[in-house]
């Protein structure tokens, strides 16, 4: 194996000779027993060797493919030189949550997909290296956020998901006082309530929240903003600006016979009850969630993969994904889907659920479906599934999860006079600076874009913070 103890003088040919190794993961039989993270951390030696495989491309296509446009080659060069903290500093220049994005971003569709070494199916493991550097920095220093000189300005952040937390971090460094309003009993938004622990350990989010608190941020939990506490009331309290990072928390449903049967769950309830501390959950969601031996997940995104893998960890022996298009049209991450298959999930494509069947106790026992074929593309460019009459078949199920996506909470926009909304209920805001139709209100993340990546929400929060800072520093009559 190539000696990479000293890599500063390695040329491209020497780098190409360093062999590719699959990212380290816990064995399937072991990881199915719990919700501990699947990905294993890199050792320092492995991280140095992996970073040395980077060809240091002048055009750096990985940087362009990264939503945060992080200087990936620069960070990997620091790792090569054993300067792990220096690498973490480079990531932090453009990312507020490297520990998180390194774990949950679909790198195989972003930076690693753009890596020139991908031509031989041997990309540099950008995500694992970002995680390694960020973890090393967290071990070295618990607190990263350093408040700027106080400005006397107060900003309300509504929502504590990726966009809200990133916006809060940037505003604090600019000297503004921040208070974060969260409707749930714990901060973190979808990072806590939506992403399973086998992808993102909750302690990582808790560390970021602790960092914000240490830097002066305050959290007002169990406080939904909307009809009962309107945004305009926040201005009456003395806030000078508001950032809306409310996400898309309302699960999409399906209107077919049998939907009222017991054992059919929305994905937010299903994932939260399996992954979140009971004291953080509403009373209706507390208590053991009976999965049974046969579970069906309807949908094809990342949430569907998360539900499949969670059901397997709860002991279900037959876990099936029903999706009405082919795998080529699936919106979720490829890696998550591969892991679900590896762990035992079965995917049934071109299957359209038309009815839920129940037993004598009123609990779901099967999903009736029609086979489909793909027709012409719809308005989004995806081929439309056409159910084939008379092709009915059933899939047995003791638990069904409707992982059909999420939409915005209509109460948010409807309670803010003068705030322009999109036709789909999302907030109308400038994607580059978060500006809305009201100059003192900014917005970002999924509440503006619809369901998207953690990294894109984080970036939108950072951009909005820059605009909020400019707004607060601009004199007014």
C-alpha positions as CSV (number, residue, x, y, z in Angstrom):
1,X,0.0,0.0,0.0
2,X,1.2,3.5,-0.8
3,X,2.9,5.3,2.0
4,X,0.9,8.4,2.8
5,X,2.6,9.4,6.0
6,X,4.0,12.4,4.1
7,X,1.7,13.5,1.3
8,X,2.6,17.0,0.6
9,X,4.7,16.1,-2.5
10,X,2.4,13.4,-3.9
11,X,1.6,14.0,-7.6
12,X,-1.6,13.0,-9.3
13,X,-0.2,9.6,-10.4
14,X,0.8,8.7,-6.9
15,X,-2.6,9.8,-5.6
16,X,-4.3,7.6,-8.2
17,X,-2.4,4.6,-7.0
18,X,-3.8,4.8,-3.5
19,X,-6.5,2.2,-3.5
20,X,-10.2,2.8,-2.9
21,X,-11.8,1.4,0.2
22,X,-15.5,1.2,0.9
23,X,-16.6,3.4,3.8
24,X,-16.6,1.5,7.1
25,X,-20.1,0.4,8.3
26,X,-21.3,-1.8,11.1
27,X,-22.3,-5.4,10.0
28,X,-25.9,-5.8,9.1
29,X,-26.7,-8.4,11.8
30,X,-25.2,-6.0,14.5
31,X,-26.8,-2.8,13.4
32,X,-30.3,-4.3,13.1
33,X,-30.3,-4.8,16.9
34,X,-30.3,-1.1,17.7
35,X,-30.6,2.4,16.4
36,X,-26.9,3.3,16.8
37,X,-25.3,5.0,13.8
38,X,-24.6,2.7,10.8
39,X,-21.5,4.5,9.6
40,X,-18.3,3.8,11.5
41,X,-15.9,6.7,12.1
42,X,-12.6,6.8,10.1
43,X,-9.4,6.3,12.0
44,X,-6.9,9.1,11.7
45,X,-4.7,6.9,9.5
46,X,-7.6,6.0,7.3
47,X,-8.7,9.6,7.0
48,X,-5.2,10.7,6.0
49,X,-5.0,8.0,3.4
50,X,-8.5,8.7,2.0
51,X,-7.8,12.5,1.9
52,X,-4.6,11.8,0.0
53,X,-6.7,10.2,-2.8
54,X,-8.0,13.7,-3.7
55,X,-6.4,14.9,-6.9
56,X,-6.7,18.5,-5.9
57,X,-8.4,19.4,-9.1
58,X,-8.0,23.1,-10.1
59,X,-11.7,23.3,-11.1
60,X,-12.9,21.4,-8.1
61,X,-16.2,20.0,-9.4
62,X,-16.9,18.7,-5.9
63,X,-17.1,22.3,-4.6
64,X,-19.7,23.3,-7.2
65,X,-21.8,20.2,-6.4
66,X,-21.8,21.0,-2.7
67,X,-24.8,23.1,-1.7
68,X,-22.6,25.0,0.8
69,X,-19.8,25.3,-1.8
70,X,-17.3,24.2,0.8
71,X,-13.6,24.2,-0.1
72,X,-13.4,20.4,-0.1
73,X,-9.9,20.2,-1.7
74,X,-8.6,22.7,0.8
75,X,-10.1,20.8,3.8
76,X,-8.8,17.4,2.5
77,X,-5.3,18.9,2.1
78,X,-5.4,19.9,5.8
79,X,-6.4,16.3,6.7
80,X,-3.5,15.0,4.6
81,X,-1.2,17.1,6.7
82,X,-2.8,15.8,9.9
83,X,-4.3,19.2,10.6
84,X,-7.7,18.0,11.4
85,X,-8.8,21.1,13.3
86,X,-7.7,23.2,10.3
87,X,-9.9,21.1,8.0
88,X,-12.8,21.6,10.4
89,X,-12.2,25.4,10.3
90,X,-12.4,25.3,6.5
91,X,-15.7,23.5,6.5
92,X,-17.1,26.0,9.1
93,X,-16.4,28.9,6.8
94,X,-19.4,27.8,4.7
95,X,-21.3,25.3,6.8
96,X,-22.9,25.7,10.2
97,X,-23.4,21.9,10.7
98,X,-20.5,19.9,9.3
99,X,-21.0,17.1,11.8
100,X,-24.6,16.8,10.6
101,X,-24.2,17.3,6.9
102,X,-21.2,14.9,6.8
103,X,-23.6,12.2,8.0
104,X,-26.9,12.9,6.3
105,X,-26.2,14.5,3.0
106,X,-26.6,12.2,-0.1
107,X,-22.9,12.6,-1.0
108,X,-23.2,10.0,-3.7
109,X,-25.5,12.4,-5.5
110,X,-23.5,15.6,-4.7
111,X,-19.8,16.1,-4.1
112,X,-18.8,12.4,-4.5
113,X,-20.9,12.2,-7.7
114,X,-18.9,15.1,-9.1
115,X,-15.5,13.7,-8.0
116,X,-13.4,13.0,-11.1
117,X,-12.4,9.7,-9.6
118,X,-16.0,8.6,-9.9
119,X,-15.1,7.8,-13.6
120,X,-13.6,4.6,-12.2
121,X,-16.3,4.3,-9.5
122,X,-13.7,5.2,-6.8
123,X,-14.7,8.7,-5.6
124,X,-13.1,10.3,-2.6
125,X,-15.2,9.8,0.5
126,X,-16.0,13.5,1.0
127,X,-18.8,12.9,3.4
128,X,-16.9,10.6,5.7
129,X,-13.9,13.0,5.8
130,X,-16.1,16.0,6.6
131,X,-17.6,13.9,9.5
132,X,-14.1,13.0,10.7
133,X,-12.9,16.5,10.7
134,X,-16.0,17.9,12.4
135,X,-16.0,15.2,15.0
136,X,-12.3,15.9,15.8
137,X,-13.1,19.6,16.3
138,X,-16.0,18.8,18.6
139,X,-13.8,16.6,20.8
140,X,-11.2,19.4,20.9
141,X,-13.6,22.2,21.7
142,X,-17.2,21.9,22.8
143,X,-18.1,25.5,21.8
144,X,-17.6,26.9,18.3
145,X,-19.8,30.0,18.2
146,X,-18.3,33.2,19.3
147,X,-20.7,36.2,19.7
148,X,-19.9,39.4,17.9
149,X,-20.0,42.9,19.5
150,X,-23.5,43.5,20.8
151,X,-25.7,45.5,18.5
152,X,-28.7,45.8,20.8
153,X,-30.9,44.2,18.1
154,X,-33.2,41.2,18.8
155,X,-34.2,38.6,16.2
156,X,-36.9,36.0,16.6
157,X,-36.2,32.7,14.9
158,X,-39.4,30.7,14.3
159,X,-38.5,27.0,14.0
160,X,-35.3,25.2,15.2
161,X,-34.6,23.0,12.2
162,X,-31.5,23.3,10.0
163,X,-32.4,26.7,8.6
164,X,-33.4,28.2,11.9
165,X,-30.3,27.0,13.8
166,X,-27.9,28.1,11.0
167,X,-29.6,31.5,10.8
168,X,-29.3,31.9,14.6
169,X,-25.6,30.9,14.6
170,X,-24.7,33.5,12.0
171,X,-26.7,36.3,13.7
172,X,-25.0,35.6,17.0
173,X,-21.6,36.0,15.4
174,X,-22.8,39.3,14.1
175,X,-23.7,40.5,17.6
176,X,-27.4,40.2,17.5
177,X,-29.5,38.7,20.3
178,X,-31.5,35.7,19.2
179,X,-34.5,33.9,20.6
180,X,-35.7,30.7,18.9
181,X,-39.3,29.7,19.0
182,X,-40.1,26.0,18.7
183,X,-43.5,24.3,18.8
184,X,-42.1,21.0,20.0
185,X,-40.8,20.1,23.4
186,X,-37.2,19.9,22.2
187,X,-35.2,21.9,19.7
188,X,-33.9,20.5,16.4
189,X,-36.9,20.2,14.2
190,X,-36.6,17.4,11.7
191,X,-33.0,16.8,12.8
192,X,-34.4,15.3,16.0
193,X,-37.9,14.3,15.1
194,X,-37.5,13.2,11.5
195,X,-34.0,11.7,11.0
196,X,-33.5,8.3,12.7
197,X,-30.6,7.9,15.1
198,X,-28.9,5.3,12.9
199,X,-28.2,8.1,10.5
200,X,-27.7,10.9,13.0
201,X,-27.1,10.4,16.7
202,X,-29.3,12.9,18.7
203,X,-26.3,13.9,20.8
204,X,-24.8,15.7,17.8
205,X,-27.8,18.0,17.5
206,X,-27.9,18.5,21.2
207,X,-24.2,19.6,21.1
208,X,-25.1,22.2,18.5
209,X,-28.0,23.4,20.6
210,X,-25.8,23.6,23.7
211,X,-23.3,25.6,21.6
212,X,-26.0,28.1,20.7
213,X,-27.2,28.4,24.3
214,X,-23.6,28.9,25.5
215,X,-23.2,31.7,22.9
216,X,-26.3,33.5,24.3
217,X,-29.3,32.1,22.3
218,X,-32.5,31.4,24.2
219,X,-35.1,28.8,23.3
220,X,-38.9,29.2,23.8
221,X,-40.1,25.6,23.5
222,X,-43.7,24.3,23.3
223,X,-44.5,27.6,21.7
224,X,-46.2,27.3,18.2
225,X,-46.3,30.6,16.2
226,X,-49.5,31.1,14.3
227,X,-53.1,31.8,15.3
228,X,-52.7,31.8,19.0
229,X,-49.3,33.7,19.0
230,X,-49.1,35.7,15.7
231,X,-45.8,36.8,14.3
232,X,-46.8,40.4,14.7
233,X,-47.0,39.9,18.4
234,X,-43.3,39.2,18.3
235,X,-42.7,42.7,17.1
236,X,-44.9,44.0,19.9
237,X,-42.5,42.1,22.3
238,X,-39.6,44.1,20.9
239,X,-38.1,42.0,18.2
240,X,-36.6,43.9,15.3
241,X,-36.8,41.1,12.7
242,X,-38.2,37.6,12.3
243,X,-36.9,34.6,10.4
244,X,-39.4,31.9,9.5
245,X,-37.7,28.5,9.3
246,X,-40.9,26.5,10.0
247,X,-40.1,23.7,7.5
248,X,-42.7,21.4,6.1
249,X,-44.1,19.3,8.9
250,X,-47.6,18.4,7.7
251,X,-47.5,14.8,6.3
252,X,-49.2,14.2,3.0
253,X,-52.1,11.7,3.1
254,X,-53.9,9.4,0.7
255,X,-57.7,9.2,0.2
256,X,-58.5,5.5,-0.4
257,X,-60.9,3.2,1.4
258,X,-59.7,1.8,4.8
259,X,-57.6,4.8,5.7
260,X,-59.3,4.9,9.1
261,X,-58.0,1.4,10.1
262,X,-55.7,1.1,13.1
263,X,-52.0,0.4,12.3
264,X,-51.8,3.0,9.6
265,X,-49.3,5.8,10.5
266,X,-48.0,9.1,9.2
267,X,-44.2,9.1,8.9
268,X,-43.7,11.8,11.5
269,X,-45.5,9.9,14.2
270,X,-43.9,6.6,13.2
271,X,-40.3,7.9,13.2
272,X,-40.7,10.0,16.3
273,X,-42.2,7.3,18.4
274,X,-39.2,5.0,17.5
275,X,-36.4,7.5,17.7
276,X,-37.3,10.3,20.1
277,X,-37.3,10.4,23.9
278,X,-40.9,9.9,25.2
279,X,-40.8,13.1,27.3
280,X,-40.4,15.1,24.0
281,X,-43.5,13.5,22.4
282,X,-47.1,14.6,22.6
283,X,-49.2,12.3,24.9
284,X,-51.0,10.7,22.0
285,X,-47.7,9.5,20.6
286,X,-46.3,8.0,23.8
287,X,-46.3,4.2,24.5
288,X,-45.0,1.2,22.7
289,X,-45.6,1.2,18.9
290,X,-46.7,-2.3,17.8
291,X,-45.1,-3.1,14.5
292,X,-45.9,-6.8,14.1
293,X,-44.0,-9.0,11.6
294,X,-45.2,-7.5,8.3
295,X,-44.8,-3.8,7.6
296,X,-45.5,-1.8,4.4
297,X,-44.1,1.6,3.6
298,X,-45.7,3.6,0.8
299,X,-43.5,6.1,-0.9
300,X,-40.1,6.5,-2.5
301,X,-38.2,9.3,-0.8
302,X,-35.6,9.4,2.0
303,X,-38.4,9.3,4.6
304,X,-39.6,6.0,3.1
305,X,-36.1,4.5,3.4
306,X,-35.9,5.7,7.0
307,X,-39.2,4.1,7.8
308,X,-38.2,0.8,6.2
309,X,-35.0,0.6,8.1
310,X,-36.7,1.6,11.4
311,X,-39.4,-1.2,11.0
312,X,-36.6,-3.7,10.4
313,X,-34.9,-2.6,13.7
314,X,-38.2,-3.1,15.5
315,X,-38.3,-6.8,14.6
316,X,-40.5,-6.9,11.5
317,X,-39.5,-9.9,9.4
318,X,-41.2,-8.8,6.1
319,X,-40.8,-5.1,5.3
320,X,-42.0,-4.0,1.9
321,X,-41.8,-0.6,0.0
322,X,-44.6,0.1,-2.4
323,X,-43.9,2.7,-5.1
324,X,-46.0,3.6,-8.0
325,X,-43.2,4.4,-10.4
326,X,-39.9,2.6,-11.2
327,X,-36.7,2.9,-9.2
328,X,-35.3,5.3,-11.8
329,X,-38.0,7.9,-10.7
330,X,-37.4,7.5,-6.9
331,X,-36.6,10.8,-5.3
332,X,-34.7,9.4,-2.3
333,X,-31.0,8.9,-1.8
334,X,-29.5,5.9,-3.5
335,X,-27.3,5.0,-0.6
336,X,-30.2,4.9,1.9
337,X,-32.0,2.7,-0.5
338,X,-29.0,0.3,-0.8
339,X,-28.7,0.1,3.0
340,X,-32.4,-0.7,3.3
341,X,-32.1,-3.5,0.8
342,X,-29.0,-4.8,2.5
343,X,-30.9,-4.9,5.8
344,X,-33.8,-6.9,4.3
345,X,-36.3,-4.5,2.8
346,X,-38.1,-5.5,-0.4
347,X,-39.1,-2.9,-3.0
348,X,-42.2,-3.4,-5.1
349,X,-42.3,-0.9,-8.0
350,X,-45.2,0.1,-10.3
351,X,-47.6,-0.6,-7.5
352,X,-50.5,1.8,-6.7
353,X,-52.4,1.3,-3.4
354,X,-56.1,1.5,-3.9
355,X,-57.6,0.1,-0.6
356,X,-56.6,-0.9,2.9
357,X,-58.1,-4.1,4.2
358,X,-58.8,-4.7,7.8
359,X,-59.4,-7.5,10.2
360,X,-62.4,-8.0,12.5
361,X,-60.7,-5.8,15.2
362,X,-60.5,-2.8,12.9
363,X,-56.7,-3.1,12.3
364,X,-55.1,-3.1,8.9
365,X,-54.1,-6.5,7.6
366,X,-53.3,-5.9,3.9
367,X,-52.9,-3.3,1.2
368,X,-54.7,-3.8,-2.1
369,X,-52.8,-2.5,-5.1
370,X,-53.0,-2.1,-8.9
371,X,-50.1,-2.7,-11.1
372,X,-49.0,0.4,-13.1
373,X,-47.2,1.3,-16.3
374,X,-45.5,4.6,-17.0
375,X,-47.1,7.1,-19.3
376,X,-46.0,10.5,-20.5
377,X,-44.0,12.9,-18.2
378,X,-46.0,15.1,-15.9
379,X,-45.5,18.9,-15.3
380,X,-42.4,18.1,-13.2
381,X,-40.9,15.9,-15.9
382,X,-41.6,12.6,-14.2
383,X,-43.4,9.9,-16.1
384,X,-47.0,9.6,-14.9
385,X,-48.0,6.2,-13.4
386,X,-51.1,4.7,-15.1
387,X,-52.9,2.0,-13.0
388,X,-53.8,-1.1,-15.0
389,X,-57.4,-2.1,-14.5
390,X,-57.9,-5.6,-13.3
391,X,-54.3,-6.1,-12.2
392,X,-55.2,-6.1,-8.5
393,X,-53.0,-7.8,-5.9
394,X,-52.6,-7.6,-2.2
395,X,-49.6,-7.3,0.2
396,X,-50.1,-8.4,3.8
397,X,-49.4,-5.8,6.4
398,X,-49.8,-5.4,10.2
399,X,-48.4,-1.9,10.0
400,X,-48.5,0.7,7.2
401,X,-46.6,3.9,7.0
402,X,-47.7,6.6,4.5
403,X,-44.3,8.1,3.6
404,X,-45.7,10.3,0.9
405,X,-43.9,13.6,1.7
406,X,-44.6,16.7,3.7
407,X,-46.2,20.0,3.2
408,X,-46.2,23.4,5.0
409,X,-48.4,24.3,8.0
410,X,-51.1,26.5,6.5
411,X,-51.6,28.3,9.9
412,X,-48.1,30.0,9.6
413,X,-48.7,32.0,6.4
414,X,-52.4,32.5,7.1
415,X,-51.7,34.3,10.3
416,X,-49.3,36.9,8.9
417,X,-50.9,39.9,7.2
418,X,-49.1,41.0,4.1
419,X,-47.0,37.9,3.8
420,X,-47.1,36.7,0.2
421,X,-47.5,32.9,-0.2
422,X,-46.9,30.5,-3.1
423,X,-49.9,28.6,-4.5
424,X,-48.8,25.5,-2.8
425,X,-48.8,27.1,0.7
426,X,-45.1,27.7,0.9
427,X,-43.7,31.1,1.7
428,X,-42.8,33.3,-1.2
429,X,-39.2,34.5,-0.5
430,X,-36.0,35.3,-2.4
431,X,-33.9,32.1,-2.5
432,X,-30.7,34.1,-2.3
433,X,-31.4,36.4,0.6
434,X,-34.6,35.2,2.3
435,X,-36.4,38.5,1.8
436,X,-40.2,38.3,1.8
437,X,-43.0,40.7,1.0
438,X,-42.6,42.2,4.4
439,X,-39.2,43.9,4.9
440,X,-38.8,42.9,8.6
441,X,-39.7,39.2,7.9
442,X,-37.3,36.7,6.3
443,X,-37.8,33.1,5.5
444,X,-35.8,30.1,4.4
445,X,-35.4,26.3,4.3
446,X,-38.2,23.9,3.4
447,X,-40.9,26.5,4.3
448,X,-39.8,28.3,1.1
449,X,-38.3,25.5,-1.1
450,X,-40.5,22.6,-0.1
451,X,-38.9,19.4,1.3
452,X,-35.2,19.4,0.5
453,X,-31.8,18.6,1.9
454,X,-30.4,19.5,5.3
455,X,-27.6,21.3,3.6
456,X,-29.8,23.4,1.4
457,X,-31.9,24.5,4.4
458,X,-28.8,25.3,6.3
459,X,-27.4,27.4,3.5
460,X,-30.6,29.3,3.1
461,X,-30.6,30.1,6.9
462,X,-27.0,31.5,6.6
463,X,-27.9,33.6,3.6
464,X,-31.0,35.0,5.3
465,X,-28.8,35.9,8.4
466,X,-26.6,38.1,6.2
467,X,-29.7,39.9,4.8
468,X,-31.1,40.3,8.3
469,X,-27.8,41.7,9.5
470,X,-27.9,44.3,6.7
471,X,-31.5,45.1,7.4
472,X,-30.8,45.7,11.1
473,X,-27.7,47.9,10.4
474,X,-29.4,50.1,7.8
475,X,-30.7,53.4,9.2
476,X,-34.4,54.1,8.9
477,X,-36.5,57.2,9.2
